[in-house]
Amino acid sequence: MGDNLLIVHGGGPTAVINASLYGAVKEALKHPGLDHIYGARGGTGGLLREELIELKDIPEEKLELLLQTPGSAIGTSRDALEKEEYEKMTEILQKHQIRYVLLNGGNGTMDTCGKLSRACREKGLDICVMGIPKTMDNDLAITDHSPGFGSAARFIAQSVKEVCADVKGLPIHVVVVEASGRNAGWITASAALAEDEDGLGPDLIYLPERPFDEDKFIADVKKLLEKKSGIVVVASEGLTDKDGKPIVKPIFKTERATYFGDVSSHLANLVGARLGYKARGEKPGLIGRASMSLQSPVDREEAIMAGREACKAVLDGETGKMVGFKRESTEPYRVTPILIDIDKVMMYEKTMPDEYINAEGNGVTESFKEWCRPLIGGGLPKMISLND
């Protein structure tokens, strides 16, 4: 009997999580010593239920479809895990002769990766556990960026650009576009790339890294309305006031996550009530992480690389680590994969640094745009206005 490998997805899907699955499976298939290549059906819960999907015999033409499929093809979860669950996992891994485990996800999943690795080590088990980074929020530590972010960034930049063109053609209202990212403003900030080439971009950007002041927001909008009649604002779903309280009362909370109310509608209503000006809110929501039409080709290739390198590393006996990216150059863009000790990643949330946020706290700097630009996989379509 040979050894087996298991791949587990965790947390919210991205436009390229299946590309990492593809990269890992393709690499694993090169190793004839693996009897089985399993996927856990529905994340860690599937592992605990011993619901394993055989990935070894999937035809090549079906594997290729992973590259153009959003969501998680094997299923994912947000299971709350305690010590007992980790103990049970180690028993199940032994039962199914699983020697190699790849956990593909964000902060919560990397926490799981570290704890499962520790549980195996404490039991003296020869089981290697490796993390594959995945988060559209781009908030994993140490790595330059994470697979999933580039596509989310391309989506928000392109979508905001299109909204800006619409508003420029009929400049009668303030439009507030709400972007994903509870505590980290990377996606929200990426909307600034909309203005590349033709200047058709948002007027104001508000990030969760800065306390949100409603009076300052109204003053910013009022000042712009003295010069133009149509304004586009991009705001993070996770905006909080100076006391750290959400500007819209949360509608639901779990142990790790807060599901905020509709920030875009709240701010649009605020403009209407205090300035007497027509305003509306837009909230792409899950569309922003499920859009394959705006998947970044760079993001897809790096996701494949992350899955491939994680599989190589774990089969070489590496454990308790996560694959990350080190940026070697921005122009021309080049990154190399690195291995990061999982203890440096577990539950540490990377937010936007000060040098990427403008002094007014309502926009981003050129240095952020330079850093972000290569990740979206090429320039956005150039647009034109004839009524300037």
Contacts in CASP RR format, 6 or more apart in sequence:
PFRMAT RR
TARGET T0000
AUTHOR 0000-0000-0000
METHOD contacts of the structure
MODEL  1
MGDNLLIVHGGGPTAVINASLYGAVKEALKHPGLDHIYGARGGTGGLLRE
ELIELKDIPEEKLELLLQTPGSAIGTSRDALEKEEYEKMTEILQKHQIRY
VLLNGGNGTMDTCGKLSRACREKGLDICVMGIPKTMDNDLAITDHSPGFG
SAARFIAQSVKEVCADVKGLPIHVVVVEASGRNAGWITASAALAEDEDGL
GPDLIYLPERPFDEDKFIADVKKLLEKKSGIVVVASEGLTDKDGKPIVKP
IFKTERATYFGDVSSHLANLVGARLGYKARGEKPGLIGRASMSLQSPVDR
EEAIMAGREACKAVLDGETGKMVGFKRESTEPYRVTPILIDIDKVMMYEK
TMPDEYINAEGNGVTESFKEWCRPLIGGGLPKMISLND
1 35 0 8 1.000
1 97 0 8 1.000
2 33 0 8 1.000
2 34 0 8 1.000
2 35 0 8 1.000
2 97 0 8 1.000
3 33 0 8 1.000
3 34 0 8 1.000
3 35 0 8 1.000
3 97 0 8 1.000
3 98 0 8 1.000
3 99 0 8 1.000
3 100 0 8 1.000
4 34 0 8 1.000
4 35 0 8 1.000
4 36 0 8 1.000
4 37 0 8 1.000
4 38 0 8 1.000
4 96 0 8 1.000
4 97 0 8 1.000
4 98 0 8 1.000
4 99 0 8 1.000
4 100 0 8 1.000
5 28 0 8 1.000
5 34 0 8 1.000
5 36 0 8 1.000
5 37 0 8 1.000
5 38 0 8 1.000
5 98 0 8 1.000
5 99 0 8 1.000
5 100 0 8 1.000
5 101 0 8 1.000
5 102 0 8 1.000
5 311 0 8 1.000
5 314 0 8 1.000
5 315 0 8 1.000
6 38 0 8 1.000
6 39 0 8 1.000
6 40 0 8 1.000
6 47 0 8 1.000
6 52 0 8 1.000
6 93 0 8 1.000
6 96 0 8 1.000
6 98 0 8 1.000
6 100 0 8 1.000
6 101 0 8 1.000
6 102 0 8 1.000
7 21 0 8 1.000
7 24 0 8 1.000
7 25 0 8 1.000
7 37 0 8 1.000
7 38 0 8 1.000
7 39 0 8 1.000
7 40 0 8 1.000
7 55 0 8 1.000
7 74 0 8 1.000
7 102 0 8 1.000
7 104 0 8 1.000
8 39 0 8 1.000
8 40 0 8 1.000
8 43 0 8 1.000
8 44 0 8 1.000
8 47 0 8 1.000
8 101 0 8 1.000
8 102 0 8 1.000
8 103 0 8 1.000
8 104 0 8 1.000
8 109 0 8 1.000
9 17 0 8 1.000
9 21 0 8 1.000
9 40 0 8 1.000
9 42 0 8 1.000
9 43 0 8 1.000
9 72 0 8 1.000
9 74 0 8 1.000
9 75 0 8 1.000
9 76 0 8 1.000
9 77 0 8 1.000
9 104 0 8 1.000
9 105 0 8 1.000
9 134 0 8 1.000
10 43 0 8 1.000
10 44 0 8 1.000
10 72 0 8 1.000
10 76 0 8 1.000
10 77 0 8 1.000
10 78 0 8 1.000
10 103 0 8 1.000
10 104 0 8 1.000
10 105 0 8 1.000
10 106 0 8 1.000
10 108 0 8 1.000
10 109 0 8 1.000
10 112 0 8 1.000
10 134 0 8 1.000
11 76 0 8 1.000
11 77 0 8 1.000
11 78 0 8 1.000
11 105 0 8 1.000
11 106 0 8 1.000
11 108 0 8 1.000
11 109 0 8 1.000
12 72 0 8 1.000
12 76 0 8 1.000
12 78 0 8 1.000
12 105 0 8 1.000
12 289 0 8 1.000
13 70 0 8 1.000
13 71 0 8 1.000
13 72 0 8 1.000
13 76 0 8 1.000
13 289 0 8 1.000
13 290 0 8 1.000
14 70 0 8 1.000
14 71 0 8 1.000
14 134 0 8 1.000
14 135 0 8 1.000
14 136 0 8 1.000
14 147 0 8 1.000
14 148 0 8 1.000
14 151 0 8 1.000
14 152 0 8 1.000
14 289 0 8 1.000
15 70 0 8 1.000
15 71 0 8 1.000
15 136 0 8 1.000
15 148 0 8 1.000
15 151 0 8 1.000
15 152 0 8 1.000
15 155 0 8 1.000
15 288 0 8 1.000
15 289 0 8 1.000
15 290 0 8 1.000
15 291 0 8 1.000
15 292 0 8 1.000
15 294 0 8 1.000
15 295 0 8 1.000
15 296 0 8 1.000
15 299 0 8 1.000
15 300 0 8 1.000
16 134 0 8 1.000
16 147 0 8 1.000
16 148 0 8 1.000
16 151 0 8 1.000
16 295 0 8 1.000
16 296 0 8 1.000
16 299 0 8 1.000
16 300 0 8 1.000
16 302 0 8 1.000
16 303 0 8 1.000
17 71 0 8 1.000
17 72 0 8 1.000
17 76 0 8 1.000
17 104 0 8 1.000
17 105 0 8 1.000
17 134 0 8 1.000
17 147 0 8 1.000
17 148 0 8 1.000
17 303 0 8 1.000
18 66 0 8 1.000
18 67 0 8 1.000
18 69 0 8 1.000
18 70 0 8 1.000
18 71 0 8 1.000
18 72 0 8 1.000
18 73 0 8 1.000
19 66 0 8 1.000
19 67 0 8 1.000
19 147 0 8 1.000
19 300 0 8 1.000
19 301 0 8 1.000
19 303 0 8 1.000
19 304 0 8 1.000
20 104 0 8 1.000
20 132 0 8 1.000
20 134 0 8 1.000
20 147 0 8 1.000
20 303 0 8 1.000
20 304 0 8 1.000
20 306 0 8 1.000
20 307 0 8 1.000
20 310 0 8 1.000
21 66 0 8 1.000
21 72 0 8 1.000
21 73 0 8 1.000
21 74 0 8 1.000
21 104 0 8 1.000
21 307 0 8 1.000
22 63 0 8 1.000
22 64 0 8 1.000
22 66 0 8 1.000
22 67 0 8 1.000
22 304 0 8 1.000
23 303 0 8 1.000
23 304 0 8 1.000
23 305 0 8 1.000
23 307 0 8 1.000
23 308 0 8 1.000
23 311 0 8 1.000
24 102 0 8 1.000
24 104 0 8 1.000
24 132 0 8 1.000
24 307 0 8 1.000
24 308 0 8 1.000
24 310 0 8 1.000
24 311 0 8 1.000
25 37 0 8 1.000
25 55 0 8 1.000
25 58 0 8 1.000
25 63 0 8 1.000
26 63 0 8 1.000
26 304 0 8 1.000
26 308 0 8 1.000
27 307 0 8 1.000
27 308 0 8 1.000
27 311 0 8 1.000
27 312 0 8 1.000
27 315 0 8 1.000
28 34 0 8 1.000
28 37 0 8 1.000
28 55 0 8 1.000
28 56 0 8 1.000
28 311 0 8 1.000
28 315 0 8 1.000
29 37 0 8 1.000
29 56 0 8 1.000
31 315 0 8 1.000
34 56 0 8 1.000
34 100 0 8 1.000
35 97 0 8 1.000
36 52 0 8 1.000
36 54 0 8 1.000
36 56 0 8 1.000
36 96 0 8 1.000
37 54 0 8 1.000
37 55 0 8 1.000
37 56 0 8 1.000
38 52 0 8 1.000
38 53 0 8 1.000
38 54 0 8 1.000
38 55 0 8 1.000
38 96 0 8 1.000
38 98 0 8 1.000
39 52 0 8 1.000
39 53 0 8 1.000
39 55 0 8 1.000
39 74 0 8 1.000
40 46 0 8 1.000
40 47 0 8 1.000
40 51 0 8 1.000
40 52 0 8 1.000
40 53 0 8 1.000
40 74 0 8 1.000
41 49 0 8 1.000
41 51 0 8 1.000
41 52 0 8 1.000
41 53 0 8 1.000
41 74 0 8 1.000
41 75 0 8 1.000
42 51 0 8 1.000
42 72 0 8 1.000
42 74 0 8 1.000
42 75 0 8 1.000
42 76 0 8 1.000
42 77 0 8 1.000
43 74 0 8 1.000
43 75 0 8 1.000
43 76 0 8 1.000
43 77 0 8 1.000
43 79 0 8 1.000
44 77 0 8 1.000
44 79 0 8 1.000
44 81 0 8 1.000
44 85 0 8 1.000
44 89 0 8 1.000
44 112 0 8 1.000
45 51 0 8 1.000
45 77 0 8 1.000
45 79 0 8 1.000
46 52 0 8 1.000
46 77 0 8 1.000
47 89 0 8 1.000
47 92 0 8 1.000
48 79 0 8 1.000
48 85 0 8 1.000
48 88 0 8 1.000
48 89 0 8 1.000
48 92 0 8 1.000
50 92 0 8 1.000
50 95 0 8 1.000
50 96 0 8 1.000
52 96 0 8 1.000
53 74 0 8 1.000
55 74 0 8 1.000
66 73 0 8 1.000
67 300 0 8 1.000
67 304 0 8 1.000
68 292 0 8 1.000
68 295 0 8 1.000
69 292 0 8 1.000
70 289 0 8 1.000
70 290 0 8 1.000
70 291 0 8 1.000
70 292 0 8 1.000
71 289 0 8 1.000
71 290 0 8 1.000
78 254 0 8 1.000
78 256 0 8 1.000
78 257 0 8 1.000
79 85 0 8 1.000
80 255 0 8 1.000
80 256 0 8 1.000
81 112 0 8 1.000
81 115 0 8 1.000
86 115 0 8 1.000
86 116 0 8 1.000
86 119 0 8 1.000
87 119 0 8 1.000
89 116 0 8 1.000
89 119 0 8 1.000
90 116 0 8 1.000
90 119 0 8 1.000
90 120 0 8 1.000
90 123 0 8 1.000
90 125 0 8 1.000
90 127 0 8 1.000
92 98 0 8 1.000
93 99 0 8 1.000
93 101 0 8 1.000
93 120 0 8 1.000
93 125 0 8 1.000
93 127 0 8 1.000
94 125 0 8 1.000
94 127 0 8 1.000
98 127 0 8 1.000
99 126 0 8 1.000
99 127 0 8 1.000
99 128 0 8 1.000
100 127 0 8 1.000
100 128 0 8 1.000
100 130 0 8 1.000
100 314 0 8 1.000
100 315 0 8 1.000
101 116 0 8 1.000
101 127 0 8 1.000
101 128 0 8 1.000
101 129 0 8 1.000
101 130 0 8 1.000
101 314 0 8 1.000
102 130 0 8 1.000
102 131 0 8 1.000
102 132 0 8 1.000
102 307 0 8 1.000
102 310 0 8 1.000
102 311 0 8 1.000
102 314 0 8 1.000
103 109 0 8 1.000
103 110 0 8 1.000
103 112 0 8 1.000
103 113 0 8 1.000
103 116 0 8 1.000
103 129 0 8 1.000
103 130 0 8 1.000
103 131 0 8 1.000
103 132 0 8 1.000
104 131 0 8 1.000
104 132 0 8 1.000
104 134 0 8 1.000
104 307 0 8 1.000
104 310 0 8 1.000
105 131 0 8 1.000
105 132 0 8 1.000
105 133 0 8 1.000
105 134 0 8 1.000
105 135 0 8 1.000
106 133 0 8 1.000
106 134 0 8 1.000
106 135 0 8 1.000
106 140 0 8 1.000
106 146 0 8 1.000
107 135 0 8 1.000
107 139 0 8 1.000
107 140 0 8 1.000
107 345 0 8 1.000
107 346 0 8 1.000
107 347 0 8 1.000
107 348 0 8 1.000
107 349 0 8 1.000
108 256 0 8 1.000
108 346 0 8 1.000
108 347 0 8 1.000
109 131 0 8 1.000
109 134 0 8 1.000
110 131 0 8 1.000
110 133 0 8 1.000
110 140 0 8 1.000
110 322 0 8 1.000
110 342 0 8 1.000
110 345 0 8 1.000
110 346 0 8 1.000
110 347 0 8 1.000
111 346 0 8 1.000
111 347 0 8 1.000
113 129 0 8 1.000
113 130 0 8 1.000
113 131 0 8 1.000
113 320 0 8 1.000
113 322 0 8 1.000
113 342 0 8 1.000
113 346 0 8 1.000
114 129 0 8 1.000
114 320 0 8 1.000
114 342 0 8 1.000
114 343 0 8 1.000
114 346 0 8 1.000
116 129 0 8 1.000
117 129 0 8 1.000
117 319 0 8 1.000
117 320 0 8 1.000
117 342 0 8 1.000
120 127 0 8 1.000
120 129 0 8 1.000
120 319 0 8 1.000
121 319 0 8 1.000
127 319 0 8 1.000
128 314 0 8 1.000
128 315 0 8 1.000
128 317 0 8 1.000
128 318 0 8 1.000
128 319 0 8 1.000
128 320 0 8 1.000
129 314 0 8 1.000
129 319 0 8 1.000
129 320 0 8 1.000
130 310 0 8 1.000
130 311 0 8 1.000
130 313 0 8 1.000
130 314 0 8 1.000
130 318 0 8 1.000
130 319 0 8 1.000
130 320 0 8 1.000
130 321 0 8 1.000
130 322 0 8 1.000
130 323 0 8 1.000
131 310 0 8 1.000
131 320 0 8 1.000
131 321 0 8 1.000
131 322 0 8 1.000
131 323 0 8 1.000
131 342 0 8 1.000
132 147 0 8 1.000
132 306 0 8 1.000
132 307 0 8 1.000
132 310 0 8 1.000
132 322 0 8 1.000
132 323 0 8 1.000
133 140 0 8 1.000
133 143 0 8 1.000
133 146 0 8 1.000
133 147 0 8 1.000
133 306 0 8 1.000
133 322 0 8 1.000
133 323 0 8 1.000
133 324 0 8 1.000
134 146 0 8 1.000
134 147 0 8 1.000
134 148 0 8 1.000
134 303 0 8 1.000
134 306 0 8 1.000
135 146 0 8 1.000
135 148 0 8 1.000
135 149 0 8 1.000
136 148 0 8 1.000
136 149 0 8 1.000
136 151 0 8 1.000
136 152 0 8 1.000
136 180 0 8 1.000
136 187 0 8 1.000
136 288 0 8 1.000
136 289 0 8 1.000
137 149 0 8 1.000
137 152 0 8 1.000
137 180 0 8 1.000
137 181 0 8 1.000
137 182 0 8 1.000
137 184 0 8 1.000
137 185 0 8 1.000
137 186 0 8 1.000
137 187 0 8 1.000
138 145 0 8 1.000
138 146 0 8 1.000
138 148 0 8 1.000
138 149 0 8 1.000
138 150 0 8 1.000
138 152 0 8 1.000
138 184 0 8 1.000
138 186 0 8 1.000
138 187 0 8 1.000
138 350 0 8 1.000
139 146 0 8 1.000
139 181 0 8 1.000
139 183 0 8 1.000
139 184 0 8 1.000
139 186 0 8 1.000
139 349 0 8 1.000
139 350 0 8 1.000
139 351 0 8 1.000
140 146 0 8 1.000
140 322 0 8 1.000
140 345 0 8 1.000
140 350 0 8 1.000
141 340 0 8 1.000
141 344 0 8 1.000
141 345 0 8 1.000
141 348 0 8 1.000
141 349 0 8 1.000
141 350 0 8 1.000
142 324 0 8 1.000
142 340 0 8 1.000
142 344 0 8 1.000
142 345 0 8 1.000
143 322 0 8 1.000
143 324 0 8 1.000
143 325 0 8 1.000
143 338 0 8 1.000
143 340 0 8 1.000
144 324 0 8 1.000
144 325 0 8 1.000
144 326 0 8 1.000
144 327 0 8 1.000
144 335 0 8 1.000
145 325 0 8 1.000
145 375 0 8 1.000
146 324 0 8 1.000
147 299 0 8 1.000
147 302 0 8 1.000
147 303 0 8 1.000
147 306 0 8 1.000
148 289 0 8 1.000
148 299 0 8 1.000
148 303 0 8 1.000
149 186 0 8 1.000
149 187 0 8 1.000
149 299 0 8 1.000
149 375 0 8 1.000
150 190 0 8 1.000
150 296 0 8 1.000
150 298 0 8 1.000
150 299 0 8 1.000
150 375 0 8 1.000
150 376 0 8 1.000
150 377 0 8 1.000
151 289 0 8 1.000
151 291 0 8 1.000
151 294 0 8 1.000
151 295 0 8 1.000
151 296 0 8 1.000
151 299 0 8 1.000
151 300 0 8 1.000
152 180 0 8 1.000
152 187 0 8 1.000
152 190 0 8 1.000
152 288 0 8 1.000
152 289 0 8 1.000
153 186 0 8 1.000
153 187 0 8 1.000
153 190 0 8 1.000
153 193 0 8 1.000
153 296 0 8 1.000
153 372 0 8 1.000
153 375 0 8 1.000
153 376 0 8 1.000
154 190 0 8 1.000
154 294 0 8 1.000
154 295 0 8 1.000
154 296 0 8 1.000
154 299 0 8 1.000
154 376 0 8 1.000
154 377 0 8 1.000
154 380 0 8 1.000
155 284 0 8 1.000
155 287 0 8 1.000
155 288 0 8 1.000
155 289 0 8 1.000
155 291 0 8 1.000
155 294 0 8 1.000
156 177 0 8 1.000
156 179 0 8 1.000
156 187 0 8 1.000
156 188 0 8 1.000
156 190 0 8 1.000
156 191 0 8 1.000
156 234 0 8 1.000
156 284 0 8 1.000
156 288 0 8 1.000
157 190 0 8 1.000
157 191 0 8 1.000
157 192 0 8 1.000
157 193 0 8 1.000
157 194 0 8 1.000
157 376 0 8 1.000
157 380 0 8 1.000
158 194 0 8 1.000
158 294 0 8 1.000
158 380 0 8 1.000
158 381 0 8 1.000
159 177 0 8 1.000
159 284 0 8 1.000
159 288 0 8 1.000
159 294 0 8 1.000
160 177 0 8 1.000
160 191 0 8 1.000
160 194 0 8 1.000
160 201 0 8 1.000
160 202 0 8 1.000
160 232 0 8 1.000
160 234 0 8 1.000
161 194 0 8 1.000
161 195 0 8 1.000
161 200 0 8 1.000
161 201 0 8 1.000
161 380 0 8 1.000
161 383 0 8 1.000
163 175 0 8 1.000
163 177 0 8 1.000
163 232 0 8 1.000
163 282 0 8 1.000
164 194 0 8 1.000
164 200 0 8 1.000
164 201 0 8 1.000
164 202 0 8 1.000
164 232 0 8 1.000
165 200 0 8 1.000
165 383 0 8 1.000
165 385 0 8 1.000
167 173 0 8 1.000
167 175 0 8 1.000
167 230 0 8 1.000
167 231 0 8 1.000
167 232 0 8 1.000
168 200 0 8 1.000
168 230 0 8 1.000
168 385 0 8 1.000
168 387 0 8 1.000
169 385 0 8 1.000
169 387 0 8 1.000
171 228 0 8 1.000
171 229 0 8 1.000
171 230 0 8 1.000
172 229 0 8 1.000
172 230 0 8 1.000
172 278 0 8 1.000
173 230 0 8 1.000
173 277 0 8 1.000
173 278 0 8 1.000
173 279 0 8 1.000
173 280 0 8 1.000
174 221 0 8 1.000
174 225 0 8 1.000
174 230 0 8 1.000
174 231 0 8 1.000
174 232 0 8 1.000
174 233 0 8 1.000
174 268 0 8 1.000
174 271 0 8 1.000
174 277 0 8 1.000
174 278 0 8 1.000
174 279 0 8 1.000
174 280 0 8 1.000
175 230 0 8 1.000
175 231 0 8 1.000
175 232 0 8 1.000
175 233 0 8 1.000
175 268 0 8 1.000
175 279 0 8 1.000
175 280 0 8 1.000
175 281 0 8 1.000
175 282 0 8 1.000
176 233 0 8 1.000
176 234 0 8 1.000
176 235 0 8 1.000
176 263 0 8 1.000
176 264 0 8 1.000
176 265 0 8 1.000
176 267 0 8 1.000
176 268 0 8 1.000
176 271 0 8 1.000
176 279 0 8 1.000
176 280 0 8 1.000
176 281 0 8 1.000
176 282 0 8 1.000
177 191 0 8 1.000
177 202 0 8 1.000
177 232 0 8 1.000
177 233 0 8 1.000
177 234 0 8 1.000
177 235 0 8 1.000
177 264 0 8 1.000
177 281 0 8 1.000
177 282 0 8 1.000
177 283 0 8 1.000
177 284 0 8 1.000
178 234 0 8 1.000
178 235 0 8 1.000
178 236 0 8 1.000
178 237 0 8 1.000
178 262 0 8 1.000
178 263 0 8 1.000
178 264 0 8 1.000
178 281 0 8 1.000
178 282 0 8 1.000
178 283 0 8 1.000
178 284 0 8 1.000
178 285 0 8 1.000
179 185 0 8 1.000
179 187 0 8 1.000
179 188 0 8 1.000
179 191 0 8 1.000
179 234 0 8 1.000
179 235 0 8 1.000
179 236 0 8 1.000
179 237 0 8 1.000
179 284 0 8 1.000
180 187 0 8 1.000
180 188 0 8 1.000
180 237 0 8 1.000
180 284 0 8 1.000
180 285 0 8 1.000
180 288 0 8 1.000
180 289 0 8 1.000
181 187 0 8 1.000
181 188 0 8 1.000
181 208 0 8 1.000
181 236 0 8 1.000
181 237 0 8 1.000
181 238 0 8 1.000
182 208 0 8 1.000
182 236 0 8 1.000
182 237 0 8 1.000
182 238 0 8 1.000
182 257 0 8 1.000
182 258 0 8 1.000
182 260 0 8 1.000
183 208 0 8 1.000
183 238 0 8 1.000
183 349 0 8 1.000
183 351 0 8 1.000
184 208 0 8 1.000
184 209 0 8 1.000
184 349 0 8 1.000
184 350 0 8 1.000
184 351 0 8 1.000
184 352 0 8 1.000
185 207 0 8 1.000
185 208 0 8 1.000
185 209 0 8 1.000
185 236 0 8 1.000
185 351 0 8 1.000
185 352 0 8 1.000
186 352 0 8 1.000
186 372 0 8 1.000
187 236 0 8 1.000
188 205 0 8 1.000
188 206 0 8 1.000
188 207 0 8 1.000
188 208 0 8 1.000
188 234 0 8 1.000
188 235 0 8 1.000
188 236 0 8 1.000
189 205 0 8 1.000
189 207 0 8 1.000
189 352 0 8 1.000
189 356 0 8 1.000
189 357 0 8 1.000
189 363 0 8 1.000
189 364 0 8 1.000
189 368 0 8 1.000
189 372 0 8 1.000
190 372 0 8 1.000
190 376 0 8 1.000
191 201 0 8 1.000
191 202 0 8 1.000
191 205 0 8 1.000
191 234 0 8 1.000
192 201 0 8 1.000
192 202 0 8 1.000
192 205 0 8 1.000
192 363 0 8 1.000
192 364 0 8 1.000
192 368 0 8 1.000
192 369 0 8 1.000
193 369 0 8 1.000
193 372 0 8 1.000
193 373 0 8 1.000
193 376 0 8 1.000
193 380 0 8 1.000
194 200 0 8 1.000
194 201 0 8 1.000
194 202 0 8 1.000
194 380 0 8 1.000
195 201 0 8 1.000
195 202 0 8 1.000
196 369 0 8 1.000
196 373 0 8 1.000
196 379 0 8 1.000
196 380 0 8 1.000
197 379 0 8 1.000
197 380 0 8 1.000
197 382 0 8 1.000
198 382 0 8 1.000
198 383 0 8 1.000
198 384 0 8 1.000
200 383 0 8 1.000
200 385 0 8 1.000
201 232 0 8 1.000
202 232 0 8 1.000
202 233 0 8 1.000
202 234 0 8 1.000
203 224 0 8 1.000
203 228 0 8 1.000
203 231 0 8 1.000
203 232 0 8 1.000
203 233 0 8 1.000
204 217 0 8 1.000
204 220 0 8 1.000
204 221 0 8 1.000
204 224 0 8 1.000
204 231 0 8 1.000
204 232 0 8 1.000
204 233 0 8 1.000
204 234 0 8 1.000
204 362 0 8 1.000
204 363 0 8 1.000
205 233 0 8 1.000
205 234 0 8 1.000
205 235 0 8 1.000
205 362 0 8 1.000
205 363 0 8 1.000
205 364 0 8 1.000
206 212 0 8 1.000
206 217 0 8 1.000
206 233 0 8 1.000
206 234 0 8 1.000
206 235 0 8 1.000
206 236 0 8 1.000
206 239 0 8 1.000
206 361 0 8 1.000
206 362 0 8 1.000
206 363 0 8 1.000
207 236 0 8 1.000
207 352 0 8 1.000
207 357 0 8 1.000
207 361 0 8 1.000
207 363 0 8 1.000
207 364 0 8 1.000
208 236 0 8 1.000
208 238 0 8 1.000
208 239 0 8 1.000
208 240 0 8 1.000
208 351 0 8 1.000
209 351 0 8 1.000
209 352 0 8 1.000
209 357 0 8 1.000
210 357 0 8 1.000
210 361 0 8 1.000
211 240 0 8 1.000
211 241 0 8 1.000
211 242 0 8 1.000
211 244 0 8 1.000
212 239 0 8 1.000
212 240 0 8 1.000
212 241 0 8 1.000
212 247 0 8 1.000
213 241 0 8 1.000
213 242 0 8 1.000
214 241 0 8 1.000
214 247 0 8 1.000
214 270 0 8 1.000
216 362 0 8 1.000
217 267 0 8 1.000
217 270 0 8 1.000
218 270 0 8 1.000
218 271 0 8 1.000
218 274 0 8 1.000
218 275 0 8 1.000
220 360 0 8 1.000
220 362 0 8 1.000
221 231 0 8 1.000
221 233 0 8 1.000
221 271 0 8 1.000
221 275 0 8 1.000
221 277 0 8 1.000
222 275 0 8 1.000
224 231 0 8 1.000
225 231 0 8 1.000
225 275 0 8 1.000
225 277 0 8 1.000
233 267 0 8 1.000
235 263 0 8 1.000
235 264 0 8 1.000
235 267 0 8 1.000
236 263 0 8 1.000
237 260 0 8 1.000
237 263 0 8 1.000
238 246 0 8 1.000
238 260 0 8 1.000
238 263 0 8 1.000
239 246 0 8 1.000
239 247 0 8 1.000
239 263 0 8 1.000
240 246 0 8 1.000
240 247 0 8 1.000
241 247 0 8 1.000
246 258 0 8 1.000
246 260 0 8 1.000
246 261 0 8 1.000
247 263 0 8 1.000
247 266 0 8 1.000
248 260 0 8 1.000
248 261 0 8 1.000
248 262 0 8 1.000
248 263 0 8 1.000
248 266 0 8 1.000
249 261 0 8 1.000
250 258 0 8 1.000
250 259 0 8 1.000
250 260 0 8 1.000
250 261 0 8 1.000
251 259 0 8 1.000
251 260 0 8 1.000
251 261 0 8 1.000
252 258 0 8 1.000
252 259 0 8 1.000
253 259 0 8 1.000
262 281 0 8 1.000
262 283 0 8 1.000
263 283 0 8 1.000
264 281 0 8 1.000
264 282 0 8 1.000
264 283 0 8 1.000
265 281 0 8 1.000
265 283 0 8 1.000
267 279 0 8 1.000
267 281 0 8 1.000
268 279 0 8 1.000
268 280 0 8 1.000
268 281 0 8 1.000
269 279 0 8 1.000
271 277 0 8 1.000
271 279 0 8 1.000
272 278 0 8 1.000
272 279 0 8 1.000
288 294 0 8 1.000
296 375 0 8 1.000
296 376 0 8 1.000
296 377 0 8 1.000
296 378 0 8 1.000
297 377 0 8 1.000
297 378 0 8 1.000
298 333 0 8 1.000
298 374 0 8 1.000
298 375 0 8 1.000
298 376 0 8 1.000
298 377 0 8 1.000
298 378 0 8 1.000
299 375 0 8 1.000
299 376 0 8 1.000
299 377 0 8 1.000
302 325 0 8 1.000
302 335 0 8 1.000
305 337 0 8 1.000
306 323 0 8 1.000
306 324 0 8 1.000
306 325 0 8 1.000
306 337 0 8 1.000
307 323 0 8 1.000
309 323 0 8 1.000
309 337 0 8 1.000
310 322 0 8 1.000
310 323 0 8 1.000
313 321 0 8 1.000
313 323 0 8 1.000
313 339 0 8 1.000
318 339 0 8 1.000
320 341 0 8 1.000
320 342 0 8 1.000
321 339 0 8 1.000
321 340 0 8 1.000
321 341 0 8 1.000
321 342 0 8 1.000
322 339 0 8 1.000
322 340 0 8 1.000
322 342 0 8 1.000
322 345 0 8 1.000
323 337 0 8 1.000
323 338 0 8 1.000
323 339 0 8 1.000
323 340 0 8 1.000
324 337 0 8 1.000
324 338 0 8 1.000
324 339 0 8 1.000
324 340 0 8 1.000
325 335 0 8 1.000
325 336 0 8 1.000
325 337 0 8 1.000
325 338 0 8 1.000
326 335 0 8 1.000
326 336 0 8 1.000
326 337 0 8 1.000
326 338 0 8 1.000
327 333 0 8 1.000
327 334 0 8 1.000
327 335 0 8 1.000
328 334 0 8 1.000
328 335 0 8 1.000
328 336 0 8 1.000
330 370 0 8 1.000
330 371 0 8 1.000
330 374 0 8 1.000
331 374 0 8 1.000
333 374 0 8 1.000
352 368 0 8 1.000
355 365 0 8 1.000
355 367 0 8 1.000
355 368 0 8 1.000
356 364 0 8 1.000
356 365 0 8 1.000
356 367 0 8 1.000
356 368 0 8 1.000
356 371 0 8 1.000
357 363 0 8 1.000
357 364 0 8 1.000
357 365 0 8 1.000
357 368 0 8 1.000
358 364 0 8 1.000
358 365 0 8 1.000
373 379 0 8 1.000
END
